[in-house]
């Protein structure tokens, strides 16, 4: 039963006669089950048709098997014919090669025979000439002996000249090998210097960016100083007005309005800080200026030309040592001869004016108690002190410096990745070093390497690596 089920699951092209028989057995079993259930009358018409279909299937499967065998035999016959044809072609080619080899052998044998005949004729001629030379007289022999001595002297001189030329050629070869080694070392050093130049350009770009940022910061500071000077002028004008009012005895409340009071209240913290800064000793101000100039010098790499290009020739800070000396020898031009007395008077007057303003503000607030909390919040907007602004600026500069450093590291790693794909410039085969000759003169390449490259090695700009071995050897010669 299992075999019958497998026969039904097979591919139609793979069926055999036994598979057809298995299918017929399966169908017979099914017919028996139907006859047992429903009787023979239900299958009287379909049974002959099914039998006929099975017979036709048997015939077709038999033909298919026969055609498959014939196809295999036909393919085998074609394969044998191809092999026979190939064998015949190989035999023909072999026969042609044999004929060619035989022709070549015949030609060579004829050439050898002709050479043998020529050599025999030459041998005969030499034998005849030798017989003639034997018949020469003694005088001729003596003359020939004298001529042979002259020829010997000429040959000796020629040998000496040839030996000298050989020595010169060997020396030239040695010099050429040394120059090729020097050229290879110079090319490697050139590659390294190109990489260093690229890194230095990147650093110069970073320094220029830092200089631009410092110039912007300086402009901001100058704007803040200008604003502070304007505020200081306003305060001085206000102070003069207060003095006039006090001298005239006029009440302060008559001249002050709520808008001016709010403006003064907003300006009060900044004015107090400005007065404190103004009352600082001149030594601290000079020290702060010196620290700013020193930081500018350090960040710009002690380059006066760069500072003059960035800040202008008039605004560029001087060297820290010069500024210190000048600051210690001459006082600041903005300082007066008696700053203490004026500052004390100004501070006293400001303090009195502030107290009077506070008293008036308290009166105004008591009079206008019906105001809402929202209006009070709007009348006193949030303010920042100068210290808070300085901290924000300092944090911003630190973040900028971190960004510059990260950009520099990224560019460095990118350059390293690109250098990994670069091939060495003009690679030359390595030759074993030969002992240097004592008579060799110093070349211009050695002098160039010693005068140009070695100062950078001594300064630490070029690290110690195997590419400097030819340079060390040249230094040992020097």
Secondary structure, 3 states (H helix, E strand, C coil): CHHHHHHHHCCHHHCCHHHHHHHHHHHHHHHHHHHHHHCCHHHHHHHHHHHHHHHHHHHHHHHHHHHHHHHHHHHHHHHHHHHHHHHHHHHHHHHHHHHHHHHHHHHHHHHHHHHHHHHHHHHHHHHHHHHHHHCCCHHHHHHHHHHHHHHHHHHHHHHHHHHHHHHHHHHHHHHHHHHHHHHHHHHHHHHHHHHHHHHHHHHHHHHHHHHHHHHHHHHHHHHHHHHHHHHHHHHHHHHHHHHHHHHHCCCCCCCCCHHHHHHHHHHHHHHHHHHHHHCCCHHHHHHHHHHHHHHHHHHCCCCHHHHHHHHCCCCCCCCHHHHHHHHHHCCCCCCCCCHHHHHHHHHHHHHHHHHHHHHHHHHHHHHCCCCCHHHHHHHCCCCCCHHHHHHHHHHHHHHHHHHHHHHHHHHHHHHHHHHHCCCCCCCCCCCCCCCCCCCCCCCHHHHHHHHHCHHHHHHCCCCCCHHHHHHHHHHHHC
